[in-house]
Amino acid sequence: MRQAVLIGTPGTKRTVYLERAALREGITFRMLDWKDREVWQKGFTDSEFFLKIDPPLWESCSLNELDHLTAGYLKCLEELPFQAPNTEFLNSPEVIGALLDKRACKDRLLAEGLSVTEPLSERSPLSAEELLDGMRRQQMNQVFIKPLRGSGAAGVSAFRWQPDRNRMALYTCALHTSELGLINTKRLRKFLDAEEIIPLLNHILALGCIVERWYAKGEYQGFSYDLRVVMQDGEPDFILARLSKGPITNLHLNNHPLEVKELGLSQTLLDSVVELCRKSMKCYPGLRSAGLDVLLEKGSMKPRIIEMNAQGDLIYQDIYHENKIYGRQTQMMKKWLLDGC
């Protein structure tokens, strides 16, 4: 007997819109809640499964808990009782875990000669002093700082430094409070005073971060933008531009989504973006669906991979219209179910 299974959280947009897509395809899937640990840990040996794994919901705003939460999630992935011979994964637990480490992901893409936003150095700076020293040595005046693990711009910061003029600026949603420590406020702030910036940088870097060159992005009507590309089975199912007046483009920060066709990009350029994403996906066997963030470098418009997310398939501009991404996933499920008949 073959079953399609989702491990996730009932009632979330991910689950609801996957259910709607499945209904449209005339199939059903079994829902396992991450919170029902005893249920999914028992294992299922009497069937073959098509398994999709959604991320658990994290309610904490504490950035100091990122490592603990991610470690717990990785442990859950390792303990899943579904074995590969009996299971067709949308994305395997191993590949989901691998992409949670931003540094390891970037290193793998670089090893394949792919175009990315390059890390500052091999060793992550642990303090503001080390960061400034590294920027000085590599002649970088602006960088992005990201916790090695995390999503949704949690702890992501953009830092600009002009040593000859003794000026610096920090853009971040992170804030240090005496009561809660370092938290994610989900609101972008700009700091210009070194006496505020240096202590905050020290708290952020203590999380364990990757520091990358900050490239100027392509512009459209006064906004800078990057692209979120959802690739599934080697093809682009959705490409969305994310426009911002600031350096961080995540849409939940009140930035602006735009259909990619409105940018007026040439087909040749779009093809090069898709090919870069396709090559990046091939670096990870077992990865069938991913959201890739792609920067188009201002001037040359050269595409560069910013990040890869093995669970980056929730795009509101899709689910509220065609629901194409989850539609493709349920088509994969349906094909697999029918192949077993």
C-alpha positions as CSV (number, residue, x, y, z in Angstrom):
1,M,0.0,0.0,0.0
2,R,1.3,3.5,-0.9
3,Q,0.5,6.6,1.1
4,A,1.4,10.3,0.7
5,V,2.4,11.8,4.1
6,L,3.0,15.3,5.4
7,I,4.9,16.0,8.6
8,G,4.0,19.6,9.6
9,T,1.6,21.7,11.6
10,P,-2.2,21.4,11.0
11,G,-4.0,24.7,10.1
12,T,-1.0,26.6,8.8
13,K,-1.0,28.1,5.3
14,R,1.5,25.4,4.2
15,T,-0.8,22.7,5.2
16,V,-4.1,24.3,4.1
17,Y,-2.9,25.1,0.6
18,L,-1.2,21.8,0.1
19,E,-4.6,20.2,1.1
20,R,-6.4,22.4,-1.5
21,A,-3.9,21.4,-4.2
22,A,-4.3,17.8,-3.3
23,L,-8.1,18.1,-3.5
24,R,-7.8,19.6,-6.9
25,E,-5.7,16.6,-8.0
26,G,-8.1,14.1,-6.4
27,I,-5.7,12.7,-3.9
28,T,-5.4,12.8,-0.1
29,F,-2.3,12.7,2.2
30,R,-1.8,11.6,5.8
31,M,-1.1,14.5,8.2
32,L,1.4,14.0,11.0
33,D,1.8,16.8,13.5
34,W,5.3,17.7,14.6
35,K,3.9,18.0,18.2
36,D,2.7,14.3,18.1
37,R,6.2,13.0,18.6
38,E,5.0,9.6,19.8
39,V,3.0,9.1,16.6
40,W,5.7,9.7,14.0
41,Q,8.4,8.1,16.1
42,K,6.6,4.7,16.1
43,G,7.5,4.2,12.4
44,F,5.4,2.8,9.6
45,T,6.6,-0.5,8.1
46,D,3.5,-1.7,6.4
47,S,3.5,0.8,3.5
48,E,5.6,2.8,1.1
49,F,5.5,6.5,1.5
50,F,5.8,9.8,-0.4
51,L,7.0,12.1,2.4
52,K,7.0,15.9,2.6
53,I,8.6,17.5,5.6
54,D,7.5,21.0,6.6
55,P,9.4,23.0,9.2
56,P,8.1,23.1,12.8
57,L,6.8,26.4,14.1
58,W,9.1,28.3,16.4
59,E,7.4,30.8,18.6
60,S,10.5,32.2,20.4
61,C,11.8,35.7,19.5
62,S,15.1,35.0,21.2
63,L,18.0,34.9,18.8
64,N,20.1,33.2,21.5
65,E,17.9,30.2,21.1
66,L,18.5,29.7,17.4
67,D,21.2,27.1,17.9
68,H,19.2,25.2,20.4
69,L,16.0,25.2,18.3
70,T,17.9,24.2,15.1
71,A,19.7,21.4,16.9
72,G,16.4,20.1,18.2
73,Y,15.0,20.2,14.7
74,L,18.1,18.4,13.3
75,K,17.6,15.7,15.9
76,C,14.0,15.2,14.9
77,L,15.1,14.9,11.3
78,E,17.6,12.2,12.2
79,E,15.0,10.3,14.3
80,L,12.4,10.1,11.6
81,P,11.4,6.4,11.3
82,F,10.8,6.6,7.5
83,Q,13.6,4.6,5.8
84,A,14.8,5.5,2.3
85,P,14.0,2.0,0.7
86,N,10.3,2.5,1.6
87,T,10.1,6.3,1.1
88,E,10.1,8.7,-1.8
89,F,11.1,12.1,-0.2
90,L,10.1,15.5,-1.7
91,N,13.3,16.6,0.1
92,S,15.3,14.0,2.1
93,P,15.9,14.8,5.9
94,E,19.6,14.8,5.1
95,V,19.4,17.5,2.5
96,I,17.1,19.6,4.6
97,G,19.6,19.4,7.4
98,A,22.5,20.2,5.1
99,L,20.8,23.4,3.8
100,L,20.2,24.7,7.3
101,D,23.9,25.5,7.6
102,K,24.5,28.6,5.5
103,R,28.2,28.4,5.6
104,A,28.4,24.7,4.5
105,C,26.0,25.4,1.7
106,K,27.9,28.4,0.4
107,D,31.2,26.4,0.6
108,R,29.7,23.6,-1.5
109,L,28.4,26.0,-4.2
110,L,31.8,27.7,-4.3
111,A,33.6,24.4,-4.7
112,E,31.5,23.8,-7.8
113,G,32.5,27.1,-9.2
114,L,29.1,28.6,-9.0
115,S,28.4,32.4,-8.7
116,V,27.5,33.4,-5.1
117,T,27.8,36.2,-2.6
118,E,31.3,35.3,-1.3
119,P,32.1,34.9,2.4
120,L,34.4,37.3,4.0
121,S,37.0,34.7,4.9
122,E,37.3,31.0,5.9
123,R,36.9,31.8,9.6
124,S,33.8,33.6,11.0
125,P,34.6,36.7,13.1
126,L,33.5,36.3,16.7
127,S,33.7,40.0,17.6
128,A,33.2,43.5,16.0
129,E,37.0,44.0,16.3
130,E,37.7,40.8,14.2
131,L,35.0,41.8,11.7
132,L,36.5,45.3,11.1
133,D,40.0,43.7,10.8
134,G,38.8,41.2,8.2
135,M,36.9,43.9,6.3
136,R,40.1,46.1,6.3
137,R,42.3,43.3,5.1
138,Q,39.9,42.3,2.3
139,Q,39.1,45.9,1.4
140,M,35.3,45.4,1.9
141,N,33.4,48.4,3.0
142,Q,30.0,46.7,3.3
143,V,29.0,43.2,4.3
144,F,25.9,41.1,5.2
145,I,26.1,39.2,8.5
146,K,23.8,36.2,9.0
147,P,23.5,33.6,11.7
148,L,24.7,30.3,10.3
149,R,21.2,28.8,11.1
150,G,17.9,30.7,10.9
151,S,15.4,32.0,8.5
152,G,13.0,35.0,8.0
153,A,15.8,37.6,8.4
154,A,16.3,36.5,12.0
155,G,19.5,38.2,13.0
156,V,20.4,39.2,9.5
157,S,22.3,42.5,9.4
158,A,23.8,44.7,6.8
159,F,26.8,46.7,7.9
160,R,28.6,49.5,6.1
161,W,31.9,51.0,7.3
162,Q,33.9,54.0,6.0
163,P,37.1,53.9,8.0
164,D,38.7,56.9,6.3
165,R,35.6,59.0,7.4
166,N,35.1,57.1,10.7
167,R,31.5,56.4,9.8
168,M,29.4,53.2,10.0
169,A,25.8,52.1,9.6
170,L,24.1,48.9,10.7
171,Y,20.7,47.7,9.4
172,T,19.1,44.9,11.4
173,C,16.0,43.5,13.0
174,A,18.1,42.3,16.0
175,L,18.0,44.3,19.2
176,H,19.6,43.5,22.5
177,T,17.5,44.0,25.7
178,S,18.5,43.7,29.3
179,E,15.4,41.5,30.0
180,L,15.4,39.1,27.0
181,G,18.9,39.4,25.5
182,L,19.2,39.4,21.8
183,I,15.8,39.3,20.1
184,N,14.3,39.4,16.6
185,T,12.0,42.4,16.5
186,K,10.9,41.7,12.9
187,R,11.3,45.4,12.2
188,L,14.3,46.8,10.4
189,R,16.2,49.5,12.3
190,K,19.1,51.6,11.2
191,F,21.9,52.4,13.7
192,L,24.5,55.1,12.9
193,D,26.2,55.6,16.3
194,A,29.3,53.4,16.8
195,E,28.7,53.3,20.5
196,E,25.4,51.5,19.7
197,I,26.7,49.5,16.7
198,I,29.8,47.9,18.2
199,P,28.1,46.2,21.2
200,L,25.2,45.1,19.1
201,L,27.6,43.6,16.5
202,N,29.3,41.7,19.3
203,H,26.1,40.2,20.4
204,I,25.1,39.2,16.8
205,L,28.5,37.8,15.9
206,A,28.5,35.7,19.1
207,L,25.6,33.7,17.6
208,G,28.0,32.2,15.1
209,C,27.6,34.0,11.7
210,I,28.6,33.9,8.1
211,V,29.8,37.3,6.8
212,E,29.4,37.9,3.0
213,R,30.3,40.6,0.6
214,W,27.4,43.1,0.2
215,Y,26.8,43.6,-3.5
216,A,24.7,46.5,-4.8
217,K,21.5,45.0,-6.2
218,G,19.7,45.7,-9.4
219,E,17.2,48.6,-9.2
220,Y,13.6,49.1,-10.3
221,Q,11.8,52.5,-10.0
222,G,14.0,53.6,-7.0
223,F,13.9,50.2,-5.3
224,S,16.7,47.6,-5.0
225,Y,15.6,44.1,-5.5
226,D,16.5,40.4,-5.5
227,L,14.7,37.3,-6.7
228,R,13.1,34.3,-4.9
229,V,13.2,31.4,-7.3
230,V,11.2,28.3,-6.4
231,M,12.7,25.3,-8.3
232,Q,11.0,21.9,-8.4
233,D,12.2,18.9,-10.2
234,G,14.8,21.0,-12.0
235,E,12.3,23.6,-13.3
236,P,11.3,27.1,-12.1
237,D,7.7,27.0,-10.7
238,F,7.7,30.6,-9.5
239,I,10.0,33.6,-9.6
240,L,9.2,36.6,-7.5
241,A,11.0,40.0,-7.2
242,R,11.4,41.4,-3.7
243,L,11.7,45.2,-3.7
244,S,13.1,47.3,-0.9
245,K,14.2,50.8,-0.1
246,G,16.7,49.2,2.3
247,P,19.3,46.5,2.0
248,I,17.2,43.6,3.4
249,T,14.4,42.4,1.1
250,N,12.4,39.9,3.1
251,L,8.8,40.5,2.4
252,H,7.5,40.2,6.0
253,L,9.5,43.5,6.7
254,N,6.9,45.4,4.7
255,N,8.9,45.2,1.5
256,H,7.2,44.9,-1.9
257,P,6.6,41.8,-4.0
258,L,6.5,42.2,-7.8
259,E,5.9,39.7,-10.6
260,V,9.2,39.2,-12.3
261,K,7.8,40.0,-15.7
262,E,7.3,43.6,-14.5
263,L,11.0,44.1,-14.2
264,G,11.4,43.8,-18.0
265,L,14.4,41.5,-17.7
266,S,15.6,39.8,-20.9
267,Q,14.8,36.2,-21.5
268,T,18.5,35.5,-21.8
269,L,19.1,36.9,-18.3
270,L,16.2,35.0,-16.8
271,D,17.5,31.8,-18.5
272,S,20.9,32.4,-16.8
273,V,19.2,32.8,-13.4
274,V,17.3,29.6,-13.8
275,E,20.4,27.7,-15.0
276,L,22.4,28.9,-12.0
277,C,19.6,27.7,-9.8
278,R,19.4,24.4,-11.6
279,K,23.2,23.8,-11.1
280,S,22.9,24.8,-7.5
281,M,20.1,22.2,-7.0
282,K,22.3,19.5,-8.6
283,C,24.8,20.0,-5.8
284,Y,22.3,18.4,-3.5
285,P,21.1,14.9,-4.5
286,G,17.7,14.3,-2.8
287,L,16.6,18.0,-3.2
288,R,13.6,18.2,-5.5
289,S,12.1,21.5,-4.2
290,A,13.9,24.6,-3.0
291,G,13.5,28.3,-2.7
292,L,16.7,30.1,-3.9
293,D,17.4,33.8,-3.3
294,V,19.3,35.3,-6.2
295,L,20.9,38.7,-6.5
296,L,21.4,40.5,-9.8
297,E,24.5,42.6,-9.4
298,K,23.9,46.3,-10.2
299,G,25.5,47.2,-13.5
300,S,26.6,43.8,-14.8
301,M,23.3,42.1,-13.7
302,K,25.3,39.0,-13.0
303,P,23.2,36.5,-11.0
304,R,24.6,35.3,-7.7
305,I,23.1,32.8,-5.2
306,I,22.5,34.4,-1.8
307,E,20.9,31.5,-0.1
308,M,19.2,28.1,-0.6
309,N,16.2,26.9,1.5
310,A,15.0,23.4,1.3
311,Q,11.6,24.5,2.8
312,G,11.3,27.8,0.9
313,D,8.1,26.9,-1.0
314,L,5.5,29.1,0.8
315,I,4.9,32.1,-1.5
316,Y,1.8,34.1,-0.7
317,Q,1.6,35.6,-4.2
318,D,1.3,32.0,-5.4
319,I,-1.0,30.4,-2.9
320,Y,-3.6,33.2,-3.2
321,H,-3.7,32.9,-7.0
322,E,-2.7,29.7,-8.9
323,N,-1.3,27.7,-6.0
324,K,1.1,26.4,-8.6
325,I,4.0,25.4,-6.2
326,Y,1.8,23.1,-4.1
327,G,0.0,22.0,-7.2
328,R,3.3,20.7,-8.6
329,Q,4.0,18.9,-5.3
330,T,0.7,17.2,-5.3
331,Q,1.2,16.2,-8.9
332,M,4.4,14.5,-7.8
333,M,2.5,12.7,-5.1
334,K,-0.2,11.6,-7.5
335,K,2.2,10.3,-10.1
336,W,4.0,8.3,-7.4
337,L,0.8,6.9,-6.0
338,L,-0.4,5.9,-9.4
339,D,2.9,4.3,-10.3
340,G,2.4,1.8,-7.5
341,C,-1.0,0.7,-8.8
